[in-house]
């Protein structure tokens, strides 16, 4: 499993108020969500009129697929609204989680409670 995180710092030259910035960003975020199967949110510079930091997350079973998806998202954001959204910084990170994630170590709630009771019992017998 691969989890990709894309952080885009955006410059928005047009907005003259927070209301117009939020309208522009909401439109951009909605279009990205509709076109790509990713999660998107404004994560920084919320109170600045002409700047925003947007986070994008994608999950997949292939590193190249996650990388390509996030690259396409960045290109799409940079091309939308006729230059009203400009990317001034872009950070991409992809983390790998092995196939054994959740396997072998998985246990039921009853097993976890029984293990906790055993630990408490051992503490009482061997202070």
C-alpha positions in Angstrom: 0.0 0.0 0.0 1.3 3.5 -0.9 0.1 6.7 0.6 0.9 9.9 -1.3 0.7 13.4 0.2 1.0 16.5 -2.0 1.3 20.0 -0.5 0.7 22.8 -2.9 1.3 26.5 -1.9 -0.9 28.6 -4.2 -0.8 32.2 -5.2 -4.2 33.7 -6.1 -3.7 37.1 -7.8 -7.3 37.9 -8.3 -9.2 37.7 -5.0 -9.7 41.0 -3.2 -11.4 39.4 -0.2 -11.5 36.2 1.8 -15.0 35.6 0.4 -13.7 35.6 -3.2 -10.7 33.6 -2.3 -12.8 30.9 -0.6 -15.2 30.9 -3.6 -12.2 30.4 -6.0 -10.7 27.7 -3.8 -14.0 25.8 -3.2 -14.4 25.7 -7.0 -10.9 24.4 -7.5 -11.2 21.8 -4.7 -14.5 20.5 -6.0 -13.2 20.1 -9.5 -10.2 18.2 -8.3 -12.4 15.9 -6.2 -14.7 15.3 -9.1 -11.9 14.5 -11.5 -9.5 12.5 -9.4 -10.2 10.0 -6.6 -8.2 12.0 -3.9 -8.9 13.8 -0.7 -8.3 17.6 -0.8 -8.4 20.4 1.8 -7.1 23.8 2.5 -4.5 23.3 5.2 -2.8 26.6 5.6 -2.8 30.4 5.0 -6.6 30.3 5.5 -6.8 34.0 6.4 -4.6 35.4 3.6 -6.4 36.8 0.5 -4.0 35.8 -2.1 -2.2 32.7 -0.8 -3.3 29.2 0.3 -1.8 25.9 1.2 -3.7 22.9 -0.1 -3.1 19.3 0.9 -4.0 16.3 -1.3 -3.9 12.7 -0.3 -4.0 9.6 -2.5 -3.8 5.9 -1.7 -3.1 3.0 -4.0 -1.4 -0.3 -4.4 1.3 0.9 -6.9 3.9 3.6 -6.2 3.9 4.8 -9.9 0.1 5.1 -9.9 0.0 7.3 -6.7 2.9 9.4 -8.0 1.2 9.9 -11.4 -2.1 10.7 -9.9 -0.6 13.4 -7.7 1.4 14.8 -10.6 -1.8 15.1 -12.6 -3.6 16.8 -9.8 -0.8 19.4 -9.5 -0.8 20.0 -13.3 -4.6 20.3 -13.3 -4.6 22.8 -10.4 -1.9 24.9 -12.2 -3.9 25.0 -15.4 -7.4 25.8 -14.0 -9.2 29.1 -13.9 -7.1 30.7 -16.6 -4.1 31.5 -14.4 -6.1 32.6 -11.4 -4.4 29.7 -9.4 -0.6 29.6 -9.6 1.5 27.0 -7.8 4.5 28.6 -6.1 5.6 25.6 -4.1 5.0 21.8 -4.5 6.1 19.1 -2.1 5.3 15.4 -2.8 5.9 12.5 -0.5 5.0 8.9 -0.9 5.1 6.4 2.0 5.1 2.7 1.5 3.4 0.3 3.9 4.3 -3.4 3.5 1.9 -6.2 2.7 2.1 -7.5 6.2 0.4 -4.4 7.6 -2.5 -5.7 9.7 -1.6 -9.3 9.2 -0.1 -11.6 11.9 -0.5 -8.9 14.6 -4.3 -8.7 14.3 -6.2 -9.8 17.3 -9.8 -9.6 18.6 -10.9 -7.4 21.4 -11.4 -10.4 23.6 -7.7 -11.4 23.0 -6.5 -7.9 23.8 -8.5 -7.8 27.0 -7.2 -11.3 28.0 -3.7 -10.2 27.4 -4.2 -7.0 29.5 -5.7 -9.1 32.3 -2.6 -11.4 32.2 -0.3 -8.4 32.5 -2.3 -7.1 35.5 -2.2 -10.5 37.1 1.6 -10.7 36.6 2.1 -7.3 38.2 0.1 -8.4 41.2 2.1 -11.6 41.7 5.5 -10.0 41.0 5.5 -6.4 42.4 
